[in-house]
């Protein structure tokens, strides 16, 4: 059993948990994920590691409440336990000691982005970040990023924090101003990552993306996260989740993600999900 040491509601749809998981905390790296079950009969949920503390033996996860399993997880409180918390899984992010890197986090994509940016900061890399969300309430980890980044830019759909618009609007402005980055790391919804690559690819700017949105079982056995990268078939969970965004077939990813949209919607309605 894995004890929940801290639980925090970040906004109406997103929560943070700090879990005592010694073996995971001992060896996890930025970019990796865990699989948990909220109870003994629950489904397996892959969640990216948002933070970790080796001395305290803790792992931090951030999740969006979107259906039955995440609602079940949300019902747990500090002091409760999680029966299964397996990891670390996936390949660690390939972080280089560049001169300057730009991170782009859309919504809960800021959670897996944070450990990568923190690691780059520890390596002495200058880092800027763009964070986006529907409104200021949906911007997460802003204080944490501000503590380690040279500059943090914001974009919200309604203009309540930073620029009114999308993260790609801010990206375009920075590049048009002459800002130069050795690499861009973009994590968020597939449509956001595709739009970022649409800007960076013509400029041949190295761009890493995380395909955790299409992961299901996390072991490569279900085949649900097959993706074409550079003309080759990869599995997001075992070959990634990080990939060269300039080589990812995003149209295929988006078709795969939407394949069971109606069934998932019906299932969530029937189980009281959103």
C-alpha positions in Angstrom: 0.0 0.0 0.0 1.2 3.5 -0.8 0.2 6.3 1.6 -1.1 9.6 0.4 0.9 12.2 2.3 -0.6 15.3 0.7 -3.6 16.2 -1.4 -4.2 19.6 -3.0 -6.9 20.9 -5.3 -5.3 23.0 -8.0 -8.5 24.0 -9.7 -12.0 22.6 -10.2 -10.7 19.8 -12.5 -7.1 19.1 -11.4 -5.6 17.8 -8.2 -2.2 17.0 -6.9 -1.1 14.1 -4.7 2.1 13.4 -2.9 2.5 9.6 -2.4 5.0 7.7 -0.3 6.6 5.4 -2.9 10.2 4.6 -1.9 11.2 2.4 -4.8 9.8 4.7 -7.4 11.3 7.8 -5.9 14.7 6.1 -5.7 15.1 5.7 -9.4 12.6 7.8 -11.4 13.8 10.5 -13.8 12.1 13.4 -15.6 9.8 12.2 -18.4 8.9 8.9 -16.8 5.5 7.8 -15.5 3.8 5.5 -13.1 0.7 3.2 -13.3 -1.7 3.1 -10.4 -5.0 1.5 -9.4 -7.2 3.5 -7.0 -8.6 0.3 -5.6 -8.1 -3.5 -5.9 -10.7 -3.8 -8.7 -9.9 -0.5 -10.4 -8.5 0.0 -13.9 -4.8 0.8 -14.4 -4.1 4.5 -15.0 -0.9 5.8 -16.4 0.1 9.2 -14.9 3.3 11.2 -15.6 5.5 11.9 -12.6 5.2 15.6 -11.8 7.9 15.7 -9.1 9.9 13.4 -6.8 11.9 13.7 -3.6 14.5 10.9 -3.1 15.2 11.8 0.5 11.5 11.9 1.5 10.8 8.9 -0.7 7.8 10.6 -2.3 6.4 11.0 -5.8 4.0 13.7 -6.9 1.3 13.1 -9.4 -1.1 15.6 -10.9 -4.3 14.4 -12.5 -7.4 15.7 -14.2 -10.8 14.4 -13.0 -12.4 13.2 -16.3 -14.1 9.9 -15.5 -14.8 7.1 -13.0 -11.3 6.1 -12.2 -10.0 9.6 -11.6 -13.1 10.4 -9.6 -12.3 7.3 -7.5 -8.8 8.5 -7.0 -10.1 12.0 -6.1 -12.3 10.5 -3.4 -9.2 9.5 -1.4 -7.8 11.8 1.2 -4.5 12.4 3.0 -3.7 9.4 5.1 -5.5 7.0 2.7 -3.6 4.5 0.6 -3.3 3.4 -3.0 -3.0 -0.3 -3.5 -0.9 -0.2 -6.6 1.7 2.4 -7.7 4.1 0.9 -10.2 7.1 2.5 -11.8 9.1 4.2 -13.0 8.0 3.3 -16.5 8.9 4.7 -19.9 12.2 6.2 -21.0 13.7 9.3 -19.2 13.8 12.5 -21.2 16.9 13.0 -23.2 18.0 16.4 -21.8 21.0 18.1 -23.3 23.1 20.8 -21.8 22.0 23.4 -24.3 22.5 27.2 -24.0 18.8 28.0 -23.9 15.6 25.9 -24.0 12.0 26.9 -24.2 9.3 24.8 -22.5 5.7 25.0 -23.5 3.0 23.5 -21.2 -0.7 23.4 -22.1 -3.1 22.8 -19.2 -2.0 19.7 -17.2 0.9 19.3 -19.6 2.7 21.7 -17.3 3.0 18.8 -14.8 5.3 16.5 -16.8 7.1 19.6 -18.2 8.1 20.8 -14.7 10.6 18.0 -13.8 12.3 18.4 -17.2 12.6 22.2 -16.8 13.9 21.8 -13.2 16.5 19.3 -14.3 17.7 21.6 -17.1 17.9 24.4 -14.6 20.1 22.2 -12.4 22.3 21.5 -15.4 22.9 25.2 -15.8 20.7 25.6 -18.9 18.9 28.9 -19.3 15.2 28.2 -19.6 12.1 30.1 -20.6 8.5 28.7 -20.3 5.1 29.4 -21.9 2.1 28.2 -19.8 -1.4 28.1 -21.3 -4.9 27.4 -20.0 -8.5 28.2 -20.5 -8.3 30.9 -17.8 -5.9 31.8 -15.0 -7.5 29.2 -12.8 -6.3 26.5 -15.2 -2.7 27.6 -15.1 -0.8 25.3 -12.8 2.6 25.3 -11.2 3.2 28.9 -12.2 5.1 29.7 -9.0 7.2 26.7 -9.3 8.2 27.6 -12.8 8.8 31.2 -11.9 11.3 30.1 -9.3 13.6 28.3 -11.8 13.0 30.0 -15.2 14.6 33.1 -16.6 11.1 34.2 -17.9 7.6 32.7 -17.8 5.1 33.8 -20.3 1.3 33.1 -20.0 -1.5 32.6 -22.5 -5.2 32.1 -21.6 -8.2 31.8 -23.8 -10.0 34.6 -22.0 -7.1 36.8 -21.3 -7.3 36.5 -17.5 -3.6 35.8 -17.3 -1.0 36.9 -19.8 -1.8 37.1 -23.5 -5.3 36.4 -24.7 -4.9 33.6 -27.1 -2.9 30.4 -27.4 0.7 29.4 -26.4 1.5 29.3 -30.1 0.7 33.1 -30.3 3.3 33.7 -27.7 5.7 31.3 -29.4 5.3 33.2 -32.7 5.9 36.5 -31.0 9.1 35.3 -29.3 10.6 33.9 -32.5 9.6 37.0 -34.5 11.4 39.1 -31.8 14.5 37.2 -32.6 14.6 34.9 -29.5 16.8 31.8 -30.2 16.3 28.5 -28.6 18.5 25.3 -29.0 15.4 23.2 -28.3 11.7 23.5 -27.5 9.9 21.0 -25.2 6.2 21.1 -25.8 3.8 19.0 -23.6 0.0 19.3 -23.7 -3.0 18.3 -25.8 -2.1 16.7 -29.2 -3.6 19.6 -31.1 -1.4 22.0 -29.2 1.8 20.0 -29.8 0.9 19.7 -33.5 0.4 23.5 -33.7 3.8 24.1 -32.0 5.6 21.8 -34.4 3.8 23.6 -37.3 5.7 26.6 -36.3 9.1 25.1 -35.3 9.4 22.6 -38.2 9.7 25.1 -41.0 12.4 26.9 -38.9 14.1 23.5 -38.2 14.1 24.1 -34.4 14.6 20.9 -32.5 11.3 20.1 -30.7 10.5 17.4 -28.2 7.0 16.4 -27.5 5.4 14.0 -25.0 2.8 11.5 -26.3 1.5 10.6 -22.9 -2.1 11.7 -23.9 -2.5 8.5 -26.0 -1.1 6.0 -23.5 -3.4 3.3 -22.1 -1.9 0.3 -20.4 1.7 1.6 -20.2 3.4 -1.7 -21.2 3.1 -1.9 -25.0 0.8 -4.9 -24.9 -2.5 -3.2 -25.8 -1.2 -1.5 -28.9 -3.4 1.5 -28.2 -0.5 4.0 -28.2 1.0 3.0 -31.6 2.4 6.0 -33.3 4.4 6.7 -36.5 7.7 8.5 -35.9 9.9 9.1 -38.8 8.1 6.5 -40.8 8.6 3.8 -38.1 6.0 2.4 -35.7 6.6 3.2 -32.1 4.7 2.7 -28.9 4.4 5.8 -26.7 4.6 3.9 -23.4 7.7 1.8 -24.0 9.6 3.8 -26.7 8.7 7.2 -25.2 6.7 9.0 -24.0 9.1 11.7 -25.4 9.7 11.8 -29.1 11.2 14.1 -31.8 8.1 16.3 -32.6 9.4 17.0 -36.1 9.0 13.4 -37.0 5.7 12.5 -35.3 2.6 11.8 -37.4 0.2 13.9 -35.3 -2.8 13.3 -37.6 -2.5 9.6 -37.0 -2.2 10.2 -33.2 -5.3 12.4 -33.2 -7.3 9.8 -35.2 -6.2 7.1 -32.7 -7.1 9.2 -29.7 -10.6 10.0 -31.0 -11.3 6.4 -32.2 -13.5 5.5 -29.1 -14.7 9.0 -28.3 -18.4 8.2 -28.3 -17.9 5.0 -26.2 -15.8 6.9 -23.7 -18.3 9.7 -23.5 -21.2 7.2 -22.9 -19.1 5.3 -20.3 -18.4 8.5 -18.4 -22.0 9.6 -18.5 -23.1 6.2 -17.2 -20.5 6.3 -14.4 -21.3 9.9 -13.4 -18.1 11.3 -15.0 -17.7 14.6 -16.9 
